[in-house]
């Protein structure tokens, strides 16, 4: 896991691109996390005659957790639901990216970093030996 100064946390996936996307969706189903949308950005690019490496954006969340935060901090709705970007930078090099909780805290003036459990979930997903 790496955290960039732009507020994006990155993970390297040990699986192929398609397998990574499928495993994340299965993780969401198992954890009862709502998948709001799956946007295949490479397919959308191809539809207009452009090439893009494999890139899929998964939009997900838990309305029971996000709604009270959006009610208290309306601007947070621009960042919710949460998103994870799965991309392949080179053949066999698959990465996940998501917004860091600290970035959301700073951006919206929240008293604490929200959704830290999501980062732990993805860290454990990528490396099952990672302590929760």
Short mmCIF file of the C-alpha atoms (twelve columns), coordinates in Angstrom:
data_MODEL
# 
_entry.id   MODEL 
# 
loop_
_atom_site.group_PDB 
_atom_site.id 
_atom_site.type_symbol 
_atom_site.label_atom_id 
_atom_site.label_alt_id 
_atom_site.label_comp_id 
_atom_site.label_asym_id 
_atom_site.label_seq_id 
_atom_site.Cartn_x 
_atom_site.Cartn_y 
_atom_site.Cartn_z 
_atom_site.pdbx_PDB_model_num 
ATOM 1   C CA . UNK A 1   0.000   0.000   0.000   1 
ATOM 2   C CA . UNK A 2   1.249   3.471   -0.819  1 
ATOM 3   C CA . UNK A 3   -0.311  6.809   0.013   1 
ATOM 4   C CA . UNK A 4   0.326   9.662   -2.389  1 
ATOM 5   C CA . UNK A 5   0.265   13.342  -1.546  1 
ATOM 6   C CA . UNK A 6   -2.808  13.732  -3.764  1 
ATOM 7   C CA . UNK A 7   -4.955  11.774  -1.291  1 
ATOM 8   C CA . UNK A 8   -5.025  8.505   -3.229  1 
ATOM 9   C CA . UNK A 9   -4.069  5.232   -1.543  1 
ATOM 10  C CA . UNK A 10  -2.707  2.653   -3.962  1 
ATOM 11  C CA . UNK A 11  -2.490  -1.113  -3.688  1 
ATOM 12  C CA . UNK A 12  -0.845  -3.552  -6.098  1 
ATOM 13  C CA . UNK A 13  -2.965  -6.572  -6.914  1 
ATOM 14  C CA . UNK A 14  -1.483  -10.054 -7.170  1 
ATOM 15  C CA . UNK A 15  -4.244  -11.077 -9.618  1 
ATOM 16  C CA . UNK A 16  -5.086  -10.339 -13.230 1 
ATOM 17  C CA . UNK A 17  -7.185  -7.296  -13.993 1 
ATOM 18  C CA . UNK A 18  -10.431 -9.215  -14.583 1 
ATOM 19  C CA . UNK A 19  -9.848  -11.461 -11.568 1 
ATOM 20  C CA . UNK A 20  -9.189  -8.432  -9.363  1 
ATOM 21  C CA . UNK A 21  -12.460 -6.763  -10.389 1 
ATOM 22  C CA . UNK A 22  -14.408 -9.998  -9.902  1 
ATOM 23  C CA . UNK A 23  -12.811 -10.599 -6.481  1 
ATOM 24  C CA . UNK A 24  -13.648 -7.080  -5.316  1 
ATOM 25  C CA . UNK A 25  -17.257 -7.518  -6.391  1 
ATOM 26  C CA . UNK A 26  -17.386 -10.862 -4.543  1 
ATOM 27  C CA . UNK A 27  -15.891 -9.163  -1.470  1 
ATOM 28  C CA . UNK A 28  -18.619 -6.517  -1.612  1 
ATOM 29  C CA . UNK A 29  -21.330 -9.185  -1.894  1 
ATOM 30  C CA . UNK A 30  -19.867 -11.160 1.036   1 
ATOM 31  C CA . UNK A 31  -19.670 -8.023  3.209   1 
ATOM 32  C CA . UNK A 32  -23.099 -6.739  2.120   1 
ATOM 33  C CA . UNK A 33  -21.493 -3.607  0.677   1 
ATOM 34  C CA . UNK A 34  -23.671 -2.053  -2.002  1 
ATOM 35  C CA . UNK A 35  -22.123 -1.827  -5.468  1 
ATOM 36  C CA . UNK A 36  -23.828 1.207   -6.999  1 
ATOM 37  C CA . UNK A 37  -22.057 1.071   -10.364 1 
ATOM 38  C CA . UNK A 38  -19.323 -0.629  -12.358 1 
ATOM 39  C CA . UNK A 39  -17.929 1.644   -15.049 1 
ATOM 40  C CA . UNK A 40  -15.687 -0.055  -17.593 1 
ATOM 41  C CA . UNK A 41  -13.803 3.019   -18.721 1 
ATOM 42  C CA . UNK A 42  -11.775 1.105   -21.331 1 
ATOM 43  C CA . UNK A 43  -15.011 -0.098  -22.962 1 
ATOM 44  C CA . UNK A 44  -16.414 3.433   -22.930 1 
ATOM 45  C CA . UNK A 45  -13.229 4.695   -24.600 1 
ATOM 46  C CA . UNK A 46  -13.439 1.933   -27.221 1 
ATOM 47  C CA . UNK A 47  -17.049 2.911   -27.930 1 
ATOM 48  C CA . UNK A 48  -15.797 6.284   -29.204 1 
ATOM 49  C CA . UNK A 49  -12.815 4.860   -31.063 1 
ATOM 50  C CA . UNK A 50  -10.172 5.494   -28.396 1 
ATOM 51  C CA . UNK A 51  -7.824  3.076   -26.669 1 
ATOM 52  C CA . UNK A 52  -7.436  2.916   -22.901 1 
ATOM 53  C CA . UNK A 53  -5.670  0.267   -20.873 1 
ATOM 54  C CA . UNK A 54  -7.980  -1.873  -18.719 1 
ATOM 55  C CA . UNK A 55  -9.601  0.562   -16.283 1 
ATOM 56  C CA . UNK A 56  -12.755 0.009   -14.239 1 
ATOM 57  C CA . UNK A 57  -14.272 2.241   -11.592 1 
ATOM 58  C CA . UNK A 58  -16.381 0.572   -8.901  1 
ATOM 59  C CA . UNK A 59  -18.699 2.887   -6.952  1 
ATOM 60  C CA . UNK A 60  -19.700 1.392   -3.622  1 
ATOM 61  C CA . UNK A 61  -20.819 2.136   -0.101  1 
ATOM 62  C CA . UNK A 62  -23.183 1.637   2.766   1 
ATOM 63  C CA . UNK A 63  -26.050 4.151   2.826   1 
ATOM 64  C CA . UNK A 64  -26.572 3.473   6.540   1 
ATOM 65  C CA . UNK A 65  -23.052 4.788   7.245   1 
ATOM 66  C CA . UNK A 66  -22.737 7.434   4.559   1 
ATOM 67  C CA . UNK A 67  -26.112 9.130   4.922   1 
ATOM 68  C CA . UNK A 68  -25.594 10.475  8.474   1 
ATOM 69  C CA . UNK A 69  -22.195 11.859  7.442   1 
ATOM 70  C CA . UNK A 70  -23.635 13.535  4.350   1 
ATOM 71  C CA . UNK A 71  -26.429 14.967  6.483   1 
ATOM 72  C CA . UNK A 72  -23.905 16.474  8.906   1 
ATOM 73  C CA . UNK A 73  -21.406 17.467  6.193   1 
ATOM 74  C CA . UNK A 74  -23.372 18.035  2.945   1 
ATOM 75  C CA . UNK A 75  -20.259 18.678  0.860   1 
ATOM 76  C CA . UNK A 76  -19.115 15.127  1.558   1 
ATOM 77  C CA . UNK A 77  -21.739 13.970  -0.934  1 
ATOM 78  C CA . UNK A 78  -19.338 14.918  -3.736  1 
ATOM 79  C CA . UNK A 79  -17.033 12.115  -2.547  1 
ATOM 80  C CA . UNK A 80  -19.703 9.580   -1.621  1 
ATOM 81  C CA . UNK A 81  -20.404 6.897   -2.495  1 
ATOM 82  C CA . UNK A 82  -16.826 5.698   -2.244  1 
ATOM 83  C CA . UNK A 83  -14.928 4.577   -5.313  1 
ATOM 84  C CA . UNK A 84  -12.149 2.139   -6.098  1 
ATOM 85  C CA . UNK A 85  -10.306 2.371   -9.396  1 
ATOM 86  C CA . UNK A 86  -8.836  -0.841  -10.796 1 
ATOM 87  C CA . UNK A 87  -6.326  -0.277  -13.574 1 
ATOM 88  C CA . UNK A 88  -3.587  -2.110  -15.400 1 
ATOM 89  C CA . UNK A 89  -0.510  0.068   -15.926 1 
ATOM 90  C CA . UNK A 90  1.305   -2.623  -17.923 1 
ATOM 91  C CA . UNK A 91  0.432   -6.229  -18.746 1 
ATOM 92  C CA . UNK A 92  0.155   -8.037  -15.424 1 
ATOM 93  C CA . UNK A 93  0.590   -4.874  -13.310 1 
ATOM 94  C CA . UNK A 94  -2.800  -4.291  -11.719 1 
ATOM 95  C CA . UNK A 95  -3.414  -1.531  -9.194  1 
ATOM 96  C CA . UNK A 96  -6.258  -0.336  -6.999  1 
ATOM 97  C CA . UNK A 97  -6.702  3.277   -5.965  1 
ATOM 98  C CA . UNK A 98  -9.065  4.864   -3.473  1 
ATOM 99  C CA . UNK A 99  -9.359  8.172   -1.672  1 
ATOM 100 C CA . UNK A 100 -7.639  8.198   1.708   1 
ATOM 101 C CA . UNK A 101 -9.759  8.760   4.824   1 
ATOM 102 C CA . UNK A 102 -7.352  11.503  5.929   1 
ATOM 103 C CA . UNK A 103 -7.877  13.338  2.642   1 
ATOM 104 C CA . UNK A 104 -11.660 13.186  3.137   1 
ATOM 105 C CA . UNK A 105 -11.248 14.413  6.723   1 
ATOM 106 C CA . UNK A 106 -9.139  17.372  5.653   1 
ATOM 107 C CA . UNK A 107 -11.170 18.207  2.557   1 
ATOM 108 C CA . UNK A 108 -14.485 18.309  4.444   1 
ATOM 109 C CA . UNK A 109 -13.369 19.448  7.907   1 
ATOM 110 C CA . UNK A 110 -14.482 16.242  9.592   1 
ATOM 111 C CA . UNK A 111 -13.555 15.652  13.255  1 
ATOM 112 C CA . UNK A 112 -12.048 12.264  12.384  1 
ATOM 113 C CA . UNK A 113 -11.011 10.351  9.272   1 
ATOM 114 C CA . UNK A 114 -14.052 8.441   7.968   1 
ATOM 115 C CA . UNK A 115 -14.062 4.987   6.424   1 
ATOM 116 C CA . UNK A 116 -10.668 3.825   7.747   1 
ATOM 117 C CA . UNK A 117 -12.198 0.339   7.848   1 
ATOM 118 C CA . UNK A 118 -12.416 0.436   4.041   1 
ATOM 119 C CA . UNK A 119 -8.649  0.871   3.777   1 
ATOM 120 C CA . UNK A 120 -8.155  -2.045  6.185   1 
ATOM 121 C CA . UNK A 121 -10.624 -4.115  4.155   1 
ATOM 122 C CA . UNK A 122 -8.658  -3.557  0.943   1 
ATOM 123 C CA . UNK A 123 -5.309  -4.127  2.682   1 
ATOM 124 C CA . UNK A 124 -6.582  -7.469  3.972   1 
ATOM 125 C CA . UNK A 125 -8.114  -8.265  0.577   1 
ATOM 126 C CA . UNK A 126 -4.794  -7.708  -1.217  1 
ATOM 127 C CA . UNK A 127 -2.688  -9.354  1.487   1 
ATOM 128 C CA . UNK A 128 -4.778  -11.782 3.546   1 
ATOM 129 C CA . UNK A 129 -2.047  -11.939 6.210   1 
ATOM 130 C CA . UNK A 130 -2.493  -8.248  7.037   1 
ATOM 131 C CA . UNK A 131 -3.838  -7.758  10.570  1 
ATOM 132 C CA . UNK A 132 -7.235  -5.982  10.631  1 
# 
